């Protein structure tokens, strides 16, 4: 009988600790370091100007500095490779089987890049 009481006590103690563990974990704000915005075209072009126009709003919304980093060359592929190395990327299209979806899947298979397709219902929602 004594063994069962001890086992029950320790089981309850372990369960209490496991229940309290998530509350004890500190939640860190994302992102925790400056954000790099990769632009696949040279500085001074329309894509660069658009990126630099978006930076103040992004910085304010994220609460972190946003740095525009130009990686021109190979039609944007150099910037794509630089972005693919840290982790997975996402790309959107106007739906499954659309030209944008097929082009992204071709890029994924030929380039060996880890990208995930996110389909939208139309072209406008996929670009916003």
N, CA, C and O atoms as CSV, one atom per row, in Angstrom:
chain,resi,resn,atom,element,x,y,z
A,1,UNK,N,N,0.817,-1.187,0.000
A,1,UNK,CA,C,0.000,0.000,0.000
A,1,UNK,C,C,0.867,1.260,0.000
A,1,UNK,O,O,0.573,2.235,-0.691
A,2,UNK,N,N,1.938,1.216,0.788
A,2,UNK,CA,C,2.840,2.362,0.877
A,2,UNK,C,C,3.450,2.681,-0.494
A,2,UNK,O,O,3.606,3.853,-0.837
A,3,UNK,N,N,3.797,1.650,-1.283
A,3,UNK,CA,C,4.394,1.831,-2.605
A,3,UNK,C,C,3.435,2.555,-3.539
A,3,UNK,O,O,3.854,3.426,-4.301
A,4,UNK,N,N,2.159,2.208,-3.490
A,4,UNK,CA,C,1.170,2.835,-4.357
A,4,UNK,C,C,0.990,4.304,-4.033
A,4,UNK,O,O,0.797,5.109,-4.944
A,5,UNK,N,N,1.044,4.669,-2.793
A,5,UNK,CA,C,0.896,6.075,-2.417
A,5,UNK,C,C,2.089,6.867,-2.936
A,5,UNK,O,O,1.915,7.957,-3.482
A,6,UNK,N,N,3.291,6.338,-2.775
A,6,UNK,CA,C,4.477,7.037,-3.259
A,6,UNK,C,C,4.449,7.174,-4.774
A,6,UNK,O,O,4.756,8.237,-5.313
A,7,UNK,N,N,4.081,6.095,-5.459
A,7,UNK,CA,C,4.030,6.151,-6.925
A,7,UNK,C,C,2.979,7.155,-7.380
A,7,UNK,O,O,3.210,7.892,-8.339
A,8,UNK,N,N,1.841,7.196,-6.719
A,8,UNK,CA,C,0.799,8.166,-7.042
A,8,UNK,C,C,1.261,9.594,-6.784
A,8,UNK,O,O,0.972,10.500,-7.566
A,9,UNK,N,N,1.975,9.785,-5.689
A,9,UNK,CA,C,2.485,11.122,-5.367
A,9,UNK,C,C,3.468,11.598,-6.435
A,9,UNK,O,O,3.381,12.731,-6.908
A,10,UNK,N,N,4.405,10.719,-6.810
A,10,UNK,CA,C,5.402,11.110,-7.802
A,10,UNK,C,C,4.762,11.318,-9.175
A,10,UNK,O,O,5.172,12.208,-9.921
A,11,UNK,N,N,3.778,10.516,-9.505
A,11,UNK,CA,C,3.062,10.706,-10.770
A,11,UNK,C,C,2.375,12.060,-10.802
A,11,UNK,O,O,2.429,12.765,-11.810
A,12,UNK,N,N,1.726,12.428,-9.692
A,12,UNK,CA,C,1.054,13.724,-9.613
A,12,UNK,C,C,2.060,14.866,-9.680
A,12,UNK,O,O,1.805,15.889,-10.315
A,13,UNK,N,N,3.200,14.687,-9.026
A,13,UNK,CA,C,4.228,15.729,-9.034
A,13,UNK,C,C,4.785,15.943,-10.441
A,13,UNK,O,O,4.979,17.079,-10.874
A,14,UNK,N,N,5.038,14.854,-11.143
A,14,UNK,CA,C,5.556,14.955,-12.514
A,14,UNK,C,C,4.523,15.613,-13.416
A,14,UNK,O,O,4.874,16.467,-14.230
A,15,UNK,N,N,3.265,15.234,-13.288
A,15,UNK,CA,C,2.210,15.834,-14.105
A,15,UNK,C,C,2.083,17.336,-13.823
A,15,UNK,O,O,1.867,18.122,-14.745
A,16,UNK,N,N,2.214,17.733,-12.567
A,16,UNK,CA,C,2.141,19.155,-12.216
A,16,UNK,C,C,3.299,19.930,-12.840
A,16,UNK,O,O,3.115,21.044,-13.330
A,17,UNK,N,N,4.491,19.336,-12.820
A,17,UNK,CA,C,5.643,19.998,-13.432
A,17,UNK,C,C,5.477,20.122,-14.939
A,17,UNK,O,O,5.803,21.157,-15.520
A,18,UNK,N,N,4.973,19.074,-15.572
A,18,UNK,CA,C,4.773,19.123,-17.014
A,18,UNK,C,C,3.703,20.140,-17.390
A,18,UNK,O,O,3.813,20.801,-18.423
A,19,UNK,N,N,2.681,20.270,-16.572
A,19,UNK,CA,C,1.624,21.247,-16.848
A,19,UNK,C,C,2.132,22.670,-16.672
A,19,UNK,O,O,1.685,23.581,-17.369
A,20,UNK,N,N,3.067,22.865,-15.743
A,20,UNK,CA,C,3.583,24.207,-15.477
A,20,UNK,C,C,4.699,24.602,-16.432
A,20,UNK,O,O,5.014,25.787,-16.538
A,21,UNK,N,N,5.303,23.653,-17.125
A,21,UNK,CA,C,6.443,23.951,-17.996
A,21,UNK,C,C,6.121,24.959,-19.090
A,21,UNK,O,O,6.916,25.877,-19.294
A,22,UNK,N,N,4.989,24.844,-19.818
A,22,UNK,CA,C,4.721,25.851,-20.844
A,22,UNK,C,C,4.561,27.253,-20.275
A,22,UNK,O,O,4.954,28.231,-20.911
A,23,UNK,N,N,3.986,27.355,-19.082
A,23,UNK,CA,C,3.812,28.675,-18.469
A,23,UNK,C,C,5.148,29.281,-18.086
A,23,UNK,O,O,5.306,30.502,-18.088
A,24,UNK,N,N,6.113,28.427,-17.756
A,24,UNK,CA,C,7.422,28.929,-17.350
A,24,UNK,C,C,8.277,29.337,-18.538
A,24,UNK,O,O,9.208,30.128,-18.390
A,25,UNK,N,N,7.971,28.807,-19.709
A,25,UNK,CA,C,8.758,29.137,-20.904
A,25,UNK,C,C,8.506,30.588,-21.300
A,25,UNK,O,O,7.371,31.063,-21.282
A,26,UNK,N,N,9.565,31.268,-21.651
A,26,UNK,CA,C,9.429,32.652,-22.079
A,26,UNK,C,C,9.141,32.683,-23.568
A,26,UNK,O,O,9.788,31.993,-24.356
A,27,UNK,N,N,8.181,33.477,-23.934
A,27,UNK,CA,C,7.832,33.627,-25.342
A,27,UNK,C,C,8.640,34.788,-25.900
A,27,UNK,O,O,8.558,35.914,-25.408
A,28,UNK,N,N,9.419,34.497,-26.931
A,28,UNK,CA,C,10.213,35.536,-27.556
A,28,UNK,C,C,9.457,36.099,-28.739
A,28,UNK,O,O,8.792,35.371,-29.477
A,29,UNK,N,N,9.566,37.387,-28.907
A,29,UNK,CA,C,8.928,38.036,-30.052
A,29,UNK,C,C,9.668,37.633,-31.323
A,29,UNK,O,O,10.888,37.469,-31.324
A,30,UNK,N,N,8.909,37.479,-32.398
A,30,UNK,CA,C,9.515,37.155,-33.688
A,30,UNK,C,C,9.478,38.396,-34.544
A,30,UNK,O,O,8.445,39.066,-34.545
A,31,UNK,N,N,10.456,38.742,-35.234
A,31,UNK,CA,C,11.811,38.207,-35.264
A,31,UNK,C,C,12.641,38.773,-34.126
A,31,UNK,O,O,12.325,39.830,-33.580
A,32,UNK,N,N,13.698,38.069,-33.776
A,32,UNK,CA,C,14.536,38.499,-32.668
A,32,UNK,C,C,15.822,39.170,-33.141
A,32,UNK,O,O,16.641,39.580,-32.319
A,33,UNK,N,N,16.006,39.286,-34.440
A,33,UNK,CA,C,17.192,39.955,-34.981
A,33,UNK,C,C,16.780,40.713,-36.244
A,33,UNK,O,O,15.679,40.496,-36.750
A,34,UNK,N,N,17.626,41.586,-36.758
A,34,UNK,CA,C,17.265,42.356,-37.953
A,34,UNK,C,C,16.876,41.453,-39.129
A,34,UNK,O,O,17.404,40.354,-39.296
A,35,UNK,N,N,15.943,41.952,-39.929
A,35,UNK,CA,C,15.417,41.201,-41.067
A,35,UNK,C,C,16.136,41.653,-42.332
A,35,UNK,O,O,16.291,42.850,-42.571
A,36,UNK,N,N,16.574,40.689,-43.143
A,36,UNK,CA,C,17.196,41.004,-44.431
A,36,UNK,C,C,16.148,40.850,-45.514
A,36,UNK,O,O,15.528,39.793,-45.642
A,37,UNK,N,N,15.948,41.897,-46.290
A,37,UNK,CA,C,15.037,41.855,-47.425
A,37,UNK,C,C,15.898,41.748,-48.678
A,37,UNK,O,O,16.531,42.719,-49.091
A,38,UNK,N,N,15.916,40.560,-49.280
A,38,UNK,CA,C,16.764,40.317,-50.446
A,38,UNK,C,C,16.065,40.793,-51.709
A,38,UNK,O,O,14.911,40.450,-51.965
A,39,UNK,N,N,16.785,41.594,-52.498
A,39,UNK,CA,C,16.290,42.099,-53.773
A,39,UNK,C,C,17.199,41.532,-54.854
A,39,UNK,O,O,18.419,41.682,-54.787
A,40,UNK,N,N,16.613,40.887,-55.839
A,40,UNK,CA,C,17.387,40.212,-56.860
A,40,UNK,C,C,17.827,41.082,-58.022
A,40,UNK,O,O,18.206,40.568,-59.075
A,41,UNK,N,N,17.782,42.386,-57.845
A,41,UNK,CA,C,18.143,43.304,-58.927
A,41,UNK,C,C,19.023,44.412,-58.375
A,41,UNK,O,O,19.054,44.619,-57.162
A,42,UNK,N,N,19.749,45.143,-59.246
A,42,UNK,CA,C,20.704,46.149,-58.773
A,42,UNK,C,C,20.035,47.311,-58.051
A,42,UNK,O,O,18.856,47.599,-58.252
A,43,UNK,N,N,20.816,47.965,-57.210
A,43,UNK,CA,C,20.339,49.138,-56.486
A,43,UNK,C,C,19.980,50.251,-57.465
A,43,UNK,O,O,20.656,50.437,-58.476
A,44,UNK,N,N,18.922,50.983,-57.163
A,44,UNK,CA,C,18.494,52.098,-57.997
A,44,UNK,C,C,17.412,51.746,-58.989
A,44,UNK,O,O,16.810,52.641,-59.582
A,45,UNK,N,N,17.145,50.457,-59.188
A,45,UNK,CA,C,16.101,50.044,-60.114
A,45,UNK,C,C,14.728,50.119,-59.459
A,45,UNK,O,O,14.614,50.420,-58.271
A,46,UNK,N,N,13.693,49.846,-60.235
A,46,UNK,CA,C,12.330,49.956,-59.714
A,46,UNK,C,C,12.055,48.947,-58.602
A,46,UNK,O,O,11.332,49.264,-57.657
A,47,UNK,N,N,12.606,47.758,-58.691
A,47,UNK,CA,C,12.404,46.759,-57.644
A,47,UNK,C,C,13.075,47.198,-56.354
A,47,UNK,O,O,12.512,47.023,-55.273
A,48,UNK,N,N,14.260,47.761,-56.454
A,48,UNK,CA,C,14.970,48.266,-55.285
A,48,UNK,C,C,14.217,49.432,-54.657
A,48,UNK,O,O,14.095,49.511,-53.435
A,49,UNK,N,N,13.715,50.336,-55.491
A,49,UNK,CA,C,12.959,51.479,-54.957
A,49,UNK,C,C,11.692,51.014,-54.246
A,49,UNK,O,O,11.347,51.555,-53.196
A,50,UNK,N,N,10.999,50.031,-54.791
A,50,UNK,CA,C,9.807,49.500,-54.137
A,50,UNK,C,C,10.164,48.874,-52.797
A,50,UNK,O,O,9.470,49.092,-51.804
A,51,UNK,N,N,11.244,48.096,-52.763
A,51,UNK,CA,C,11.667,47.464,-51.511
A,51,UNK,C,C,12.004,48.512,-50.461
A,51,UNK,O,O,11.620,48.381,-49.298
A,52,UNK,N,N,12.723,49.557,-50.874
A,52,UNK,CA,C,13.099,50.600,-49.911
A,52,UNK,C,C,11.901,51.430,-49.465
A,52,UNK,O,O,11.919,52.008,-48.379
A,53,UNK,N,N,10.866,51.494,-50.290
A,53,UNK,CA,C,9.639,52.178,-49.890
A,53,UNK,C,C,8.897,51.366,-48.827
A,53,UNK,O,O,8.258,51.941,-47.947
A,54,UNK,N,N,8.976,50.045,-48.902
A,54,UNK,CA,C,8.290,49.176,-47.954
A,54,UNK,C,C,9.005,49.040,-46.613
A,54,UNK,O,O,8.381,48.664,-45.621
A,55,UNK,N,N,10.293,49.338,-46.566
A,55,UNK,CA,C,11.104,49.116,-45.371
A,55,UNK,C,C,10.580,49.837,-44.129
A,55,UNK,O,O,10.492,49.196,-43.082
A,56,UNK,N,N,10.226,51.121,-44.170
A,56,UNK,CA,C,9.766,51.760,-42.928
A,56,UNK,C,C,8.531,51.088,-42.321
A,56,UNK,O,O,8.464,50.893,-41.108
A,57,UNK,N,N,7.573,50.741,-43.145
A,57,UNK,CA,C,6.378,50.071,-42.638
A,57,UNK,C,C,6.680,48.693,-42.081
A,57,UNK,O,O,6.134,48.303,-41.048
A,58,UNK,N,N,7.557,47.945,-42.769
A,58,UNK,CA,C,7.952,46.628,-42.273
A,58,UNK,C,C,8.685,46.734,-40.943
A,58,UNK,O,O,8.422,45.962,-40.020
A,59,UNK,N,N,9.595,47.682,-40.845
A,59,UNK,CA,C,10.347,47.859,-39.600
A,59,UNK,C,C,9.420,48.188,-38.444
A,59,UNK,O,O,9.563,47.643,-37.349
A,60,UNK,N,N,8.477,49.074,-38.688
A,60,UNK,CA,C,7.550,49.456,-37.634
A,60,UNK,C,C,6.642,48.286,-37.260
A,60,UNK,O,O,6.400,48.052,-36.076
A,61,UNK,N,N,6.143,47.557,-38.242
A,61,UNK,CA,C,5.246,46.442,-37.968
A,61,UNK,C,C,5.929,45.278,-37.268
A,61,UNK,O,O,5.330,44.628,-36.411
A,62,UNK,N,N,7.179,45.010,-37.628
A,62,UNK,CA,C,7.905,43.892,-37.038
A,62,UNK,C,C,8.623,44.260,-35.749
A,62,UNK,O,O,8.952,43.388,-34.945
A,63,UNK,N,N,8.862,45.542,-35.555
A,63,UNK,CA,C,9.595,45.969,-34.371
A,63,UNK,C,C,11.079,45.671,-34.449
A,63,UNK,O,O,11.762,45.643,-33.425
A,64,UNK,N,N,11.580,45.451,-35.640
A,64,UNK,CA,C,12.999,45.174,-35.869
A,64,UNK,C,C,13.456,45.945,-37.101
A,64,UNK,O,O,12.649,46.229,-37.986
A,65,UNK,N,N,14.732,46.285,-37.167
A,65,UNK,CA,C,15.218,46.927,-38.378
A,65,UNK,C,C,15.161,45.978,-39.573
A,65,UNK,O,O,15.424,44.782,-39.443
A,66,UNK,N,N,14.818,46.523,-40.731
A,66,UNK,CA,C,14.793,45.766,-41.973
A,66,UNK,C,C,15.878,46.338,-42.876
A,66,UNK,O,O,15.914,47.545,-43.118
A,67,UNK,N,N,16.759,45.479,-43.373
A,67,UNK,CA,C,17.891,45.886,-44.198
A,67,UNK,C,C,17.682,45.358,-45.611
A,67,UNK,O,O,17.491,44.158,-45.806
A,68,UNK,N,N,17.716,46.255,-46.599
A,68,UNK,CA,C,17.606,45.846,-47.994
A,68,UNK,C,C,18.978,45.389,-48.464
A,68,UNK,O,O,19.963,46.119,-48.351
A,69,UNK,N,N,19.028,44.179,-48.987
A,69,UNK,CA,C,20.293,43.623,-49.474
A,69,UNK,C,C,20.108,43.253,-50.941
A,69,UNK,O,O,19.344,42.348,-51.275
A,70,UNK,N,N,20.816,43.964,-51.807
A,70,UNK,CA,C,20.724,43.711,-53.241
A,70,UNK,C,C,21.658,42.575,-53.631
A,70,UNK,O,O,22.850,42.603,-53.326
A,71,UNK,N,N,21.102,41.577,-54.309
A,71,UNK,CA,C,21.873,40.444,-54.830
A,71,UNK,C,C,21.524,40.278,-56.301
A,71,UNK,O,O,20.801,39.351,-56.667
A,72,UNK,N,N,22.033,41.174,-57.151
A,72,UNK,CA,C,21.666,41.101,-58.565
A,72,UNK,C,C,22.365,39.950,-59.278
A,72,UNK,O,O,23.399,39.449,-58.838
A,73,UNK,N,N,21.768,39.556,-60.385
A,73,UNK,CA,C,22.399,38.564,-61.240
A,73,UNK,C,C,21.528,37.355,-61.473
A,73,UNK,O,O,20.747,36.944,-60.614
A,74,UNK,N,N,21.681,36.801,-62.652
A,74,UNK,CA,C,21.010,35.565,-63.057
A,74,UNK,C,C,19.496,35.683,-62.963
A,74,UNK,O,O,18.816,34.721,-62.607
A,75,UNK,N,N,18.969,36.860,-63.282
A,75,UNK,CA,C,17.525,37.046,-63.283
A,75,UNK,C,C,16.883,36.856,-61.926
A,75,UNK,O,O,15.733,36.422,-61.851
A,76,UNK,N,N,17.583,37.164,-60.862
A,76,UNK,CA,C,17.044,37.014,-59.516
A,76,UNK,C,C,17.379,35.691,-58.853
A,76,UNK,O,O,17.048,35.486,-57.686
A,77,UNK,N,N,18.031,34.788,-59.578
A,77,UNK,CA,C,18.352,33.477,-59.015
A,77,UNK,C,C,19.386,33.539,-57.898
A,77,UNK,O,O,19.349,32.721,-56.980
A,78,UNK,N,N,20.300,34.490,-57.963
A,78,UNK,CA,C,21.311,34.606,-56.910
A,78,UNK,C,C,20.640,34.978,-55.588
A,78,UNK,O,O,20.971,34.419,-54.542
A,79,UNK,N,N,19.701,35.921,-55.634
A,79,UNK,CA,C,18.957,36.279,-54.425
A,79,UNK,C,C,18.094,35.115,-53.962
A,79,UNK,O,O,17.943,34.897,-52.760
A,80,UNK,N,N,17.529,34.368,-54.898
A,80,UNK,CA,C,16.727,33.200,-54.544
A,80,UNK,C,C,17.536,32.138,-53.835
A,80,UNK,O,O,17.070,31.534,-52.869
A,81,UNK,N,N,18.743,31.909,-54.309
A,81,UNK,CA,C,19.612,30.935,-53.655
A,81,UNK,C,C,20.025,31.412,-52.272
A,81,UNK,O,O,20.100,30.614,-51.338
A,82,UNK,N,N,20.295,32.712,-52.133
A,82,UNK,CA,C,20.675,33.252,-50.830
A,82,UNK,C,C,19.532,33.121,-49.829
A,82,UNK,O,O,19.763,32.867,-48.647
A,83,UNK,N,N,18.310,33.292,-50.299
A,83,UNK,CA,C,17.155,33.172,-49.408
A,83,UNK,C,C,16.848,31.716,-49.093
A,83,UNK,O,O,16.335,31.417,-48.015
A,84,UNK,N,N,17.149,30.813,-50.005
A,84,UNK,CA,C,16.821,29.400,-49.810
A,84,UNK,C,C,17.758,28.722,-48.826
A,84,UNK,O,O,17.382,27.726,-48.208
A,85,UNK,N,N,18.955,29.232,-48.668
A,85,UNK,CA,C,19.913,28.572,-47.793
A,85,UNK,C,C,19.511,28.587,-46.328
A,85,UNK,O,O,19.668,27.559,-45.670
A,86,UNK,N,N,18.994,29.704,-45.758
A,86,UNK,CA,C,18.642,29.675,-44.331
A,86,UNK,C,C,17.494,28.732,-43.990
A,86,UNK,O,O,17.475,28.187,-42.887
A,87,UNK,N,N,16.550,28.521,-44.880
A,87,UNK,CA,C,15.417,27.662,-44.558
A,87,UNK,C,C,14.441,27.596,-45.709
A,87,UNK,O,O,14.773,27.935,-46.845
A,88,UNK,N,N,13.252,27.163,-45.408
A,88,UNK,CA,C,12.233,26.997,-46.441
A,88,UNK,C,C,11.684,28.349,-46.882
A,88,UNK,O,O,11.587,29.291,-46.095
A,89,UNK,N,N,11.334,28.415,-48.147
A,89,UNK,CA,C,10.700,29.606,-48.710
A,89,UNK,C,C,9.310,29.219,-49.163
A,89,UNK,O,O,9.012,28.041,-49.360
A,90,UNK,N,N,8.468,30.214,-49.327
A,90,UNK,CA,C,7.121,30.006,-49.821
A,90,UNK,C,C,6.939,30.811,-51.092
A,90,UNK,O,O,7.529,31.881,-51.244
A,91,UNK,N,N,6.122,30.303,-52.007
A,91,UNK,CA,C,5.764,31.081,-53.179
A,91,UNK,C,C,4.277,30.924,-53.410
A,91,UNK,O,O,3.691,29.879,-53.128
A,92,UNK,N,N,3.680,31.981,-53.929
A,92,UNK,CA,C,2.237,31.952,-54.152
A,92,UNK,C,C,1.945,31.950,-55.640
A,92,UNK,O,O,2.773,32.346,-56.461
A,93,UNK,N,N,0.743,31.491,-55.963
A,93,UNK,CA,C,0.283,31.520,-57.343
A,93,UNK,C,C,-1.218,31.739,-57.332
A,93,UNK,O,O,-1.856,31.756,-56.279
A,94,UNK,N,N,-1.765,31.905,-58.523
A,94,UNK,CA,C,-3.202,32.144,-58.626
A,94,UNK,C,C,-4.002,30.849,-58.562
A,94,UNK,O,O,-5.197,30.858,-58.859
A,95,UNK,N,N,-3.389,29.757,-58.191
A,95,UNK,CA,C,-4.101,28.499,-58.009
A,95,UNK,C,C,-3.290,27.310,-58.483
A,95,UNK,O,O,-2.285,27.458,-59.179
A,96,UNK,N,N,-3.745,26.133,-58.096
A,96,UNK,CA,C,-3.071,24.898,-58.516
A,96,UNK,C,C,-3.162,24.731,-60.026
A,96,UNK,O,O,-4.228,24.903,-60.617
A,97,UNK,N,N,-2.050,24.400,-60.634
A,97,UNK,CA,C,-2.003,24.187,-62.072
A,97,UNK,C,C,-1.861,25.448,-62.892
A,97,UNK,O,O,-1.816,25.378,-64.120
A,98,UNK,N,N,-1.789,26.611,-62.241
A,98,UNK,CA,C,-1.629,27.869,-62.977
A,98,UNK,C,C,-0.189,27.975,-63.487
A,98,UNK,O,O,0.692,27.263,-63.004
A,99,UNK,N,N,0.054,28.861,-64.461
A,99,UNK,CA,C,1.430,29.001,-64.962
A,99,UNK,C,C,2.431,29.364,-63.858
A,99,UNK,O,O,3.562,28.879,-63.870
A,100,UNK,N,N,2.028,30.206,-62.914
A,100,UNK,CA,C,2.922,30.553,-61.813
A,100,UNK,C,C,3.247,29.362,-60.928
A,100,UNK,O,O,4.380,29.206,-60.474
A,101,UNK,N,N,2.243,28.520,-60.686
A,101,UNK,CA,C,2.465,27.319,-59.889
A,101,UNK,C,C,3.421,26.368,-60.598
A,101,UNK,O,O,4.359,25.853,-59.989
A,102,UNK,N,N,3.182,26.139,-61.884
A,102,UNK,CA,C,4.041,25.227,-62.632
A,102,UNK,C,C,5.466,25.755,-62.745
A,102,UNK,O,O,6.422,24.983,-62.670
A,103,UNK,N,N,5.615,27.065,-62.926
A,103,UNK,CA,C,6.955,27.653,-62.994
A,103,UNK,C,C,7.676,27.492,-61.657
A,103,UNK,O,O,8.866,27.182,-61.625
A,104,UNK,N,N,6.959,27.703,-60.562
A,104,UNK,CA,C,7.565,27.529,-59.239
A,104,UNK,C,C,7.977,26.094,-58.982
A,104,UNK,O,O,9.042,25.841,-58.419
A,105,UNK,N,N,7.142,25.154,-59.390
A,105,UNK,CA,C,7.483,23.735,-59.215
A,105,UNK,C,C,8.671,23.340,-60.089
A,105,UNK,O,O,9.502,22.529,-59.680
A,106,UNK,N,N,8.753,23.907,-61.283
A,106,UNK,CA,C,9.903,23.651,-62.144
A,106,UNK,C,C,11.175,24.203,-61.521
A,106,UNK,O,O,12.220,23.553,-61.539
A,107,UNK,N,N,11.077,25.419,-60.965
A,107,UNK,CA,C,12.221,26.022,-60.281
A,107,UNK,C,C,12.645,25.154,-59.097
A,107,UNK,O,O,13.837,24.936,-58.880
A,108,UNK,N,N,11.663,24.655,-58.325
A,108,UNK,CA,C,11.947,23.813,-57.169
A,108,UNK,C,C,12.669,22.531,-57.578
A,108,UNK,O,O,13.661,22.145,-56.960
A,109,UNK,N,N,12.170,21.880,-58.616
A,109,UNK,CA,C,12.758,20.597,-59.006
A,109,UNK,C,C,14.115,20.761,-59.685
A,109,UNK,O,O,15.031,19.980,-59.427
A,110,UNK,N,N,14.255,21.755,-60.541
A,110,UNK,CA,C,15.525,21.932,-61.253
A,110,UNK,C,C,16.598,22.554,-60.369
A,110,UNK,O,O,17.776,22.219,-60.491
A,111,UNK,N,N,16.198,23.453,-59.481
A,111,UNK,CA,C,17.173,24.139,-58.642
A,111,UNK,C,C,17.474,23.433,-57.342
A,111,UNK,O,O,18.422,23.790,-56.642
A,112,UNK,N,N,16.669,22.427,-57.008
A,112,UNK,CA,C,16.883,21.736,-55.744
A,112,UNK,C,C,16.625,22.632,-54.552
A,112,UNK,O,O,17.265,22.489,-53.511
A,113,UNK,N,N,15.677,23.569,-54.703
A,113,UNK,CA,C,15.387,24.538,-53.662
A,113,UNK,C,C,14.177,24.066,-52.861
A,113,UNK,O,O,13.218,23.543,-53.430
A,114,UNK,N,N,14.221,24.248,-51.558
A,114,UNK,CA,C,13.120,23.846,-50.697
A,114,UNK,C,C,12.102,24.980,-50.629
A,114,UNK,O,O,12.218,25.862,-49.778
A,115,UNK,N,N,11.095,24.969,-51.525
A,115,UNK,CA,C,10.049,25.973,-51.516
A,115,UNK,C,C,8.690,25.290,-51.436
A,115,UNK,O,O,8.509,24.173,-51.920
A,116,UNK,N,N,7.745,25.979,-50.819
A,116,UNK,CA,C,6.412,25.433,-50.602
A,116,UNK,C,C,5.404,26.293,-51.349
A,116,UNK,O,O,5.437,27.519,-51.254
A,117,UNK,N,N,4.509,25.650,-52.091
A,117,UNK,CA,C,3.485,26.354,-52.859
A,117,UNK,C,C,2.304,26.727,-51.962
A,117,UNK,O,O,1.808,25.905,-51.192
A,118,UNK,N,N,1.863,27.986,-52.079
A,118,UNK,CA,C,0.673,28.468,-51.372
A,118,UNK,C,C,-0.302,28.972,-52.429
A,118,UNK,O,O,-0.122,30.074,-52.947
A,119,UNK,N,N,-1.340,28.186,-52.766
A,119,UNK,CA,C,-2.278,28.605,-53.805
A,119,UNK,C,C,-3.304,29.604,-53.273
A,119,UNK,O,O,-3.759,29.500,-52.134
A,120,UNK,N,N,-3.657,30.563,-54.110
A,120,UNK,CA,C,-4.696,31.549,-53.808
A,120,UNK,C,C,-5.778,31.459,-54.872
A,120,UNK,O,O,-5.592,30.814,-55.904
A,121,UNK,N,N,-6.909,32.109,-54.617
A,121,UNK,CA,C,-8.010,32.121,-55.573
A,121,UNK,C,C,-7.893,33.361,-56.455
A,121,UNK,O,O,-8.659,34.312,-56.295
A,122,UNK,N,N,-6.960,33.356,-57.361
A,122,UNK,CA,C,-6.768,34.482,-58.272
A,122,UNK,C,C,-5.402,35.108,-58.112
A,122,UNK,O,O,-4.683,34.871,-57.141
A,123,UNK,N,N,-5.072,35.924,-59.112
A,123,UNK,CA,C,-3.758,36.555,-59.129
A,123,UNK,C,C,-3.614,37.691,-58.140
A,123,UNK,O,O,-2.558,37.841,-57.526
A,124,UNK,N,N,-4.658,38.498,-57.970
A,124,UNK,CA,C,-4.555,39.643,-57.053
A,124,UNK,C,C,-4.307,39.219,-55.617
A,124,UNK,O,O,-3.419,39.788,-54.983
A,125,UNK,N,N,-5.034,38.253,-55.059
A,125,UNK,CA,C,-4.750,37.865,-53.680
A,125,UNK,C,C,-3.367,37.259,-53.493
A,125,UNK,O,O,-2.791,37.357,-52.410
A,126,UNK,N,N,-2.832,36.639,-54.527
A,126,UNK,CA,C,-1.528,35.996,-54.364
A,126,UNK,C,C,-0.384,36.994,-54.325
A,126,UNK,O,O,0.720,36.646,-53.906
A,127,UNK,N,N,-0.622,38.217,-54.748
A,127,UNK,CA,C,0.451,39.208,-54.752
A,127,UNK,C,C,0.357,40.202,-53.613
A,127,UNK,O,O,1.223,41.067,-53.484
A,128,UNK,N,N,-0.659,40.105,-52.791
A,128,UNK,CA,C,-0.803,41.052,-51.684
A,128,UNK,C,C,-0.383,40.442,-50.386
A,128,UNK,O,O,-0.440,41.100,-49.347
